[in-house]
Amino acid sequence: MRFVCDAAGRKTWFLIETEAEAAQESQLMRHAVEKHFRRAYEQAAQAYRPTPGPYIEQDIGRAAHIRRTMPMFLTLRDEEGTALVTAMLPPTGREDRGFDPIIVGQGNGDPYPEHGDAIRDLGQHFGLSLDRIRCYPYRRG
């Protein structure tokens, strides 16, 4: 995981960079982020088209392409490293009208009542609006 930004309440946002980290997040948070990470990674990898040239050099830009095109998966952790919130944001963290960010807590619960300030801080870091109505997919009422 890679540091992204500090957040309210002595919490920290980290970028989930590997399938193993996504699997750990799924287990800790009791939700399916691993499945979504794997699917997004595979779609980005399949969309890669190497530049013409020697065969041995064709995959040089693959990792950069994947980072640019797949959604960002993030985790909010407290001082002890406890997983609190998982977020899926548009690729490179830039606004994309065709992409709906998703933010969930343990077991797909609503993280906004307890961690709303930290979610706001993540939005400010990327210049995104991460309000509950837009980002929490399981809202009721």
Z-matrix of the N, CA and C atoms (Angstrom, degrees):
N
C 1 1.446
C 2 1.519 1 108.68
N 3 1.326 2 113.78 1 149.39
C 4 1.458 3 119.92 2 -179.20
C 5 1.525 4 109.07 3 -120.68
N 6 1.329 5 115.83 4 136.02
C 7 1.462 6 122.55 5 177.54
C 8 1.533 7 109.88 6 -57.82
N 9 1.344 8 115.46 7 136.65
C 10 1.460 9 120.83 8 175.65
C 11 1.524 10 110.21 9 -113.27
N 12 1.338 11 116.98 10 -57.75
C 13 1.463 12 120.10 11 179.08
C 14 1.525 13 110.15 12 -165.49
N 15 1.322 14 115.00 13 157.96
C 16 1.456 15 120.81 14 172.61
C 17 1.516 16 108.45 15 -80.60
N 18 1.339 17 115.43 16 158.13
C 19 1.458 18 120.87 17 -178.08
C 20 1.521 19 109.99 18 -139.07
N 21 1.318 20 114.96 19 167.02
C 22 1.459 21 122.14 20 179.32
C 23 1.523 22 110.95 21 -54.49
N 24 1.310 23 115.45 22 150.16
C 25 1.461 24 120.77 23 175.57
C 26 1.521 25 113.41 24 75.23
N 27 1.323 26 117.19 25 27.04
C 28 1.476 27 122.30 26 178.14
C 29 1.527 28 111.21 27 59.10
N 30 1.323 29 115.61 28 40.91
C 31 1.460 30 122.67 29 179.08
C 32 1.526 31 108.59 30 -113.07
N 33 1.326 32 115.53 31 164.79
C 34 1.462 33 120.92 32 -176.89
C 35 1.514 34 110.51 33 -140.47
N 36 1.331 35 115.78 34 138.53
C 37 1.458 36 122.11 35 174.37
C 38 1.525 37 109.35 36 -94.56
N 39 1.337 38 115.68 37 135.40
C 40 1.462 39 122.56 38 177.56
C 41 1.527 40 109.24 39 -126.77
N 42 1.325 41 116.07 40 148.35
C 43 1.452 42 122.84 41 175.02
C 44 1.522 43 109.17 42 -86.33
N 45 1.320 44 117.28 43 129.26
C 46 1.466 45 122.63 44 174.26
C 47 1.522 46 106.17 45 -83.03
N 48 1.334 47 117.06 46 118.09
C 49 1.464 48 120.63 47 -172.41
C 50 1.521 49 114.81 48 -107.32
N 51 1.314 50 118.50 49 -18.38
C 52 1.466 51 119.76 50 -175.64
C 53 1.527 52 110.80 51 -130.50
N 54 1.322 53 114.76 52 162.43
C 55 1.456 54 120.27 53 177.22
C 56 1.535 55 110.73 54 -63.19
N 57 1.322 56 117.37 55 -34.93
C 58 1.475 57 120.94 56 178.24
C 59 1.531 58 110.50 57 -63.54
N 60 1.328 59 117.06 58 -41.13
C 61 1.461 60 120.38 59 177.55
C 62 1.526 61 110.57 60 -66.55
N 63 1.327 62 116.88 61 -38.84
C 64 1.467 63 120.92 62 176.96
C 65 1.527 64 110.63 63 -64.43
N 66 1.328 65 116.83 64 -38.77
C 67 1.468 66 120.82 65 178.06
C 68 1.525 67 110.40 66 -64.24
N 69 1.320 68 116.38 67 -42.14
C 70 1.462 69 120.31 68 178.17
C 71 1.532 70 110.20 69 -63.34
N 72 1.326 71 116.65 70 -42.38
C 73 1.465 72 120.68 71 178.96
C 74 1.533 73 110.42 72 -61.66
N 75 1.321 74 116.85 73 -43.46
C 76 1.469 75 120.82 74 178.18
C 77 1.518 76 111.02 75 -58.31
N 78 1.311 77 116.00 76 -44.18
C 79 1.464 78 120.32 77 -178.87
C 80 1.527 79 111.27 78 -67.05
N 81 1.328 80 116.71 79 -46.30
C 82 1.464 81 120.47 80 -178.41
C 83 1.526 82 112.35 81 -66.86
N 84 1.331 83 115.89 82 -37.21
C 85 1.459 84 120.41 83 -174.39
C 86 1.532 85 114.07 84 -97.64
N 87 1.321 86 117.31 85 -5.86
C 88 1.462 87 122.46 86 178.89
C 89 1.536 88 111.42 87 56.74
N 90 1.330 89 115.30 88 52.35
C 91 1.459 90 121.06 89 173.46
C 92 1.522 91 109.68 90 -150.22
N 93 1.317 92 117.83 91 -175.91
C 94 1.477 93 121.64 92 -167.76
C 95 1.524 94 114.39 93 -104.03
N 96 1.318 95 119.11 94 33.35
C 97 1.464 96 119.48 95 -179.07
C 98 1.535 97 111.39 96 -60.25
N 99 1.313 98 117.55 97 -32.97
C 100 1.469 99 120.23 98 179.06
C 101 1.529 100 110.91 99 -58.28
N 102 1.319 101 117.08 100 -44.78
C 103 1.462 102 121.76 101 179.68
C 104 1.528 103 110.34 102 -61.44
N 105 1.312 104 117.41 103 -44.48
C 106 1.462 105 121.53 104 -178.88
C 107 1.529 106 111.17 105 -68.65
N 108 1.338 107 116.91 106 -38.48
C 109 1.463 108 121.06 107 177.44
C 110 1.528 109 110.25 108 -62.52
N 111 1.324 110 115.84 109 -48.26
C 112 1.468 111 121.12 110 -178.73
C 113 1.533 112 110.65 111 -60.40
N 114 1.321 113 116.62 112 -45.64
C 115 1.461 114 121.23 113 -179.62
C 116 1.539 115 110.79 114 -62.52
N 117 1.321 116 117.33 115 -44.69
C 118 1.467 117 121.07 116 -179.92
C 119 1.530 118 110.88 117 -65.07
N 120 1.323 119 116.34 118 -40.07
C 121 1.472 120 120.47 119 178.94
C 122 1.529 121 110.27 120 -63.28
N 123 1.325 122 116.58 121 -45.83
C 124 1.465 123 120.37 122 -179.61
C 125 1.528 124 111.37 123 -63.19
N 126 1.326 125 117.62 124 -41.31
C 127 1.471 126 120.40 125 178.83
C 128 1.526 127 111.02 126 -64.05
N 129 1.329 128 116.96 127 -42.68
C 130 1.464 129 120.46 128 179.13
C 131 1.524 130 110.59 129 -65.89
N 132 1.322 131 117.13 130 -41.42
C 133 1.463 132 120.58 131 -179.89
C 134 1.526 133 111.14 132 -65.27
N 135 1.325 134 117.40 133 -40.04
C 136 1.464 135 120.86 134 -179.93
C 137 1.527 136 111.86 135 -69.15
N 138 1.308 137 116.80 136 -27.32
C 139 1.461 138 120.50 137 -179.49
C 140 1.530 139 112.44 138 -79.23
N 141 1.317 140 117.91 139 -11.75
C 142 1.467 141 121.41 140 -178.38
C 143 1.518 142 110.95 141 -68.21
N 144 1.300 143 115.34 142 131.09
C 145 1.466 144 122.45 143 175.91
C 146 1.521 145 107.65 144 -122.53
N 147 1.326 146 117.45 145 109.25
C 148 1.474 147 119.64 146 -178.27
C 149 1.525 148 111.38 147 -66.21
N 150 1.305 149 114.66 148 151.97
C 151 1.459 150 119.27 149 175.05
C 152 1.523 151 108.69 150 -73.24
N 153 1.307 152 117.16 151 148.62
C 154 1.466 153 119.33 152 178.67
C 155 1.529 154 110.49 153 -60.09
N 156 1.287 155 115.06 154 144.24
C 157 1.459 156 120.13 155 179.44
C 158 1.507 157 109.84 156 157.88
N 159 1.319 158 115.76 157 -170.54
C 160 1.471 159 119.43 158 -179.82
C 161 1.528 160 111.35 159 -56.95
N 162 1.316 161 116.54 160 139.67
C 163 1.464 162 122.60 161 -177.27
C 164 1.523 163 111.54 162 -53.22
N 165 1.302 164 117.97 163 -40.80
C 166 1.464 165 121.94 164 -175.05
C 167 1.531 166 111.74 165 -64.46
N 168 1.334 167 117.79 166 -22.03
C 169 1.466 168 121.73 167 -177.23
C 170 1.528 169 113.24 168 -99.20
N 171 1.312 170 118.65 169 1.11
C 172 1.452 171 120.39 170 -171.46
C 173 1.521 172 114.83 171 -68.97
N 174 1.312 173 119.65 172 -24.02
C 175 1.464 174 120.91 173 -178.48
C 176 1.529 175 113.50 174 -97.14
N 177 1.319 176 117.60 175 7.60
C 178 1.463 177 120.35 176 -177.16
C 179 1.529 178 111.87 177 -58.84
N 180 1.307 179 118.81 178 -41.87
C 181 1.464 180 121.44 179 -178.07
C 182 1.516 181 114.83 180 -89.17
N 183 1.315 182 117.71 181 1.98
C 184 1.474 183 121.82 182 -174.52
C 185 1.534 184 112.40 183 -61.28
N 186 1.330 185 117.98 184 -49.24
C 187 1.470 186 120.95 185 -177.45
C 188 1.528 187 111.15 186 -62.36
N 189 1.325 188 116.92 187 -41.53
C 190 1.469 189 120.25 188 178.67
C 191 1.524 190 110.64 189 -65.60
N 192 1.322 191 117.05 190 -39.18
C 193 1.468 192 120.92 191 177.61
C 194 1.532 193 110.22 192 -61.44
N 195 1.311 194 117.42 193 -44.78
C 196 1.465 195 121.87 194 -179.35
C 197 1.528 196 109.86 195 -61.76
N 198 1.343 197 117.86 196 -45.11
C 199 1.471 198 120.96 197 178.84
C 200 1.527 199 111.81 198 -61.47
N 201 1.330 200 117.17 199 -36.26
C 202 1.471 201 121.12 200 -178.46
C 203 1.517 202 113.13 201 -75.86
N 204 1.328 203 118.23 202 -27.58
C 205 1.458 204 119.64 203 -170.64
C 206 1.524 205 115.86 204 -108.49
N 207 1.322 206 118.47 205 -21.83
C 208 1.466 207 117.20 206 -179.76
C 209 1.524 208 110.28 207 -90.24
N 210 1.328 209 117.23 208 152.39
C 211 1.470 210 120.39 209 177.99
C 212 1.528 211 110.70 210 -57.51
N 213 1.321 212 114.47 211 156.70
C 214 1.458 213 120.60 212 174.54
C 215 1.526 214 107.97 213 -88.81
N 216 1.318 215 116.61 214 131.64
C 217 1.449 216 122.25 215 176.12
C 218 1.524 217 106.56 216 -110.82
N 219 1.345 218 115.59 217 128.18
C 220 1.458 219 120.33 218 -175.77
C 221 1.521 220 111.08 219 -130.60
N 222 1.330 221 114.60 220 157.27
C 223 1.453 222 120.35 221 176.63
C 224 1.521 223 108.97 222 -132.17
N 225 1.317 224 115.86 223 139.40
C 226 1.461 225 122.25 224 174.51
C 227 1.520 226 107.50 225 -97.58
N 228 1.328 227 115.60 226 128.65
C 229 1.466 228 120.70 227 -179.46
C 230 1.531 229 109.90 228 -125.45
N 231 1.336 230 115.01 229 150.14
C 232 1.454 231 119.63 230 175.03
C 233 1.528 232 109.08 231 -90.16
N 234 1.326 233 116.32 232 -172.89
C 235 1.474 234 121.21 233 -177.01
C 236 1.519 235 113.47 234 -60.58
N 237 1.330 236 117.71 235 -29.91
C 238 1.461 237 121.12 236 -179.99
C 239 1.525 238 112.63 237 -88.78
N 240 1.319 239 117.05 238 -1.39
C 241 1.460 240 121.06 239 -179.61
C 242 1.519 241 113.72 240 88.54
N 243 1.316 242 117.29 241 11.07
C 244 1.460 243 121.28 242 178.60
C 245 1.525 244 109.84 243 -68.94
N 246 1.331 245 116.36 244 130.49
C 247 1.467 246 121.31 245 177.41
C 248 1.522 247 109.00 246 -72.69
N 249 1.335 248 116.87 247 129.43
C 250 1.458 249 122.16 248 -175.37
C 251 1.529 250 113.47 249 -118.36
N 252 1.329 251 116.60 250 -40.85
C 253 1.462 252 122.32 251 -175.00
C 254 1.524 253 107.85 252 -145.93
N 255 1.325 254 116.19 253 146.21
C 256 1.463 255 121.81 254 173.16
C 257 1.519 256 107.78 255 -120.63
N 258 1.329 257 116.01 256 137.81
C 259 1.466 258 121.35 257 -179.88
C 260 1.520 259 110.25 258 -129.22
N 261 1.329 260 115.31 259 145.37
C 262 1.457 261 121.74 260 171.40
C 263 1.530 262 105.96 261 -124.16
N 264 1.333 263 115.24 262 115.95
C 265 1.456 264 121.91 263 -176.87
C 266 1.526 265 110.33 264 -114.22
N 267 1.338 266 117.13 265 165.70
C 268 1.469 267 119.62 266 178.90
C 269 1.531 268 111.20 267 -59.74
N 270 1.318 269 116.45 268 156.49
C 271 1.468 270 119.89 269 177.32
C 272 1.527 271 111.30 270 -52.05
N 273 1.305 272 116.14 271 139.50
C 274 1.475 273 125.73 272 -178.58
C 275 1.525 274 113.27 273 59.26
N 276 1.333 275 118.65 274 7.71
C 277 1.455 276 121.58 275 176.44
C 278 1.512 277 114.56 276 73.21
N 279 1.326 278 117.68 277 15.63
C 280 1.463 279 121.07 278 179.74
C 281 1.524 280 110.21 279 -96.73
N 282 1.320 281 115.18 280 149.75
C 283 1.466 282 120.95 281 178.77
C 284 1.525 283 110.12 282 -56.90
N 285 1.323 284 115.64 283 136.09
C 286 1.464 285 122.42 284 179.14
C 287 1.520 286 106.08 285 -145.00
N 288 1.322 287 117.32 286 109.21
C 289 1.467 288 121.32 287 -176.42
C 290 1.525 289 112.57 288 -61.60
N 291 1.322 290 118.07 289 -22.25
C 292 1.453 291 121.37 290 179.55
C 293 1.517 292 113.47 291 -89.42
N 294 1.319 293 117.54 292 6.20
C 295 1.462 294 121.82 293 -176.62
C 296 1.519 295 109.32 294 -125.37
N 297 1.317 296 116.68 295 125.82
C 298 1.459 297 121.18 296 176.90
C 299 1.530 298 109.35 297 -99.75
N 300 1.340 299 117.26 298 112.57
C 301 1.470 300 119.18 299 175.87
C 302 1.522 301 110.16 300 -59.95
N 303 1.319 302 116.22 301 150.78
C 304 1.462 303 121.85 302 177.56
C 305 1.522 304 107.82 303 -127.11
N 306 1.320 305 115.99 304 131.49
C 307 1.461 306 121.65 305 178.30
C 308 1.522 307 107.72 306 -134.64
N 309 1.335 308 115.85 307 122.75
C 310 1.466 309 121.16 308 -177.74
C 311 1.529 310 110.60 309 -137.20
N 312 1.329 311 113.87 310 158.71
C 313 1.447 312 121.32 311 175.80
C 314 1.526 313 110.35 312 -104.88
N 315 1.311 314 115.65 313 -162.08
C 316 1.470 315 122.29 314 178.37
C 317 1.519 316 110.63 315 -52.37
N 318 1.328 317 116.65 316 133.15
C 319 1.457 318 121.12 317 177.00
C 320 1.516 319 113.91 318 56.66
N 321 1.323 320 117.10 319 31.08
C 322 1.465 321 124.29 320 -176.62
C 323 1.528 322 112.80 321 66.38
N 324 1.325 323 117.11 322 19.90
C 325 1.452 324 121.50 323 177.92
C 326 1.520 325 112.07 324 -70.55
N 327 1.307 326 115.96 325 168.74
C 328 1.461 327 123.36 326 -179.09
C 329 1.534 328 109.73 327 -79.61
N 330 1.339 329 118.09 328 113.15
C 331 1.460 330 120.30 329 -178.41
C 332 1.529 331 113.80 330 -85.27
N 333 1.318 332 117.63 331 -10.66
C 334 1.465 333 120.55 332 -171.63
C 335 1.530 334 114.69 333 -64.74
N 336 1.319 335 120.94 334 -42.38
C 337 1.469 336 118.13 335 -179.43
C 338 1.531 337 113.29 336 -57.95
N 339 1.314 338 117.33 337 -40.86
C 340 1.470 339 120.51 338 -176.38
C 341 1.523 340 113.40 339 -91.98
N 342 1.330 341 118.29 340 -31.20
C 343 1.467 342 120.65 341 -171.64
C 344 1.533 343 113.05 342 -124.20
N 345 1.324 344 117.21 343 20.17
C 346 1.456 345 121.60 344 -178.06
C 347 1.521 346 113.86 345 -56.39
N 348 1.336 347 117.44 346 -39.26
C 349 1.469 348 120.35 347 179.49
C 350 1.523 349 111.10 348 -64.97
N 351 1.318 350 116.62 349 -40.45
C 352 1.469 351 120.24 350 179.04
C 353 1.528 352 111.17 351 -68.06
N 354 1.327 353 116.86 352 -35.56
C 355 1.464 354 121.06 353 176.99
C 356 1.525 355 109.50 354 -67.36
N 357 1.322 356 116.89 355 -41.41
C 358 1.469 357 121.15 356 176.27
C 359 1.532 358 110.46 357 -59.17
N 360 1.331 359 116.79 358 -41.38
C 361 1.463 360 120.92 359 179.37
C 362 1.530 361 111.33 360 -62.90
N 363 1.326 362 116.99 361 -38.97
C 364 1.469 363 120.51 362 176.84
C 365 1.528 364 109.72 363 -63.51
N 366 1.318 365 116.68 364 -44.49
C 367 1.462 366 120.56 365 177.97
C 368 1.520 367 111.56 366 -59.83
N 369 1.326 368 116.97 367 -43.44
C 370 1.463 369 120.37 368 179.02
C 371 1.521 370 111.01 369 -64.28
N 372 1.319 371 117.01 370 -37.57
C 373 1.467 372 120.73 371 179.09
C 374 1.527 373 111.20 372 -58.85
N 375 1.325 374 116.83 373 -41.32
C 376 1.464 375 120.96 374 -178.33
C 377 1.531 376 113.62 375 -97.04
N 378 1.329 377 117.47 376 -6.65
C 379 1.457 378 119.82 377 -177.20
C 380 1.521 379 111.91 378 73.80
N 381 1.340 380 116.35 379 34.15
C 382 1.462 381 122.28 380 -178.52
C 383 1.520 382 110.36 381 -115.38
N 384 1.314 383 115.90 382 150.14
C 385 1.458 384 120.98 383 171.34
C 386 1.531 385 106.71 384 -90.22
N 387 1.321 386 116.51 385 115.43
C 388 1.464 387 121.21 386 -178.42
C 389 1.522 388 110.64 387 -116.88
N 390 1.324 389 116.00 388 50.65
C 391 1.459 390 119.48 389 -178.81
C 392 1.535 391 110.63 390 -73.34
N 393 1.312 392 114.81 391 157.41
C 394 1.463 393 122.24 392 -175.65
C 395 1.527 394 112.25 393 -58.90
N 396 1.320 395 118.10 394 -42.94
C 397 1.463 396 121.48 395 -177.18
C 398 1.525 397 110.92 396 -59.86
N 399 1.300 398 116.21 397 -37.95
C 400 1.471 399 121.01 398 -178.43
C 401 1.529 400 112.30 399 -81.21
N 402 1.313 401 118.48 400 -35.40
C 403 1.465 402 121.25 401 -166.22
C 404 1.524 403 116.60 402 -107.55
N 405 1.311 404 118.90 403 -21.46
C 406 1.460 405 119.25 404 -178.97
C 407 1.526 406 109.06 405 -95.33
N 408 1.333 407 117.77 406 106.10
C 409 1.465 408 120.58 407 -170.66
C 410 1.524 409 115.78 408 -75.42
N 411 1.320 410 118.79 409 -10.39
C 412 1.473 411 120.12 410 -174.76
C 413 1.518 412 112.47 411 -109.02
N 414 1.320 413 117.11 412 21.77
C 415 1.471 414 120.11 413 -178.36
C 416 1.522 415 110.69 414 -62.91
N 417 1.284 416 114.61 415 149.07
C 418 1.467 417 119.92 416 -179.51
C 419 1.518 418 108.79 417 -118.49
N 420 1.325 419 115.44 418 146.65
C 421 1.451 420 119.81 419 174.97
C 422 1.480 421 115.38 420 87.29
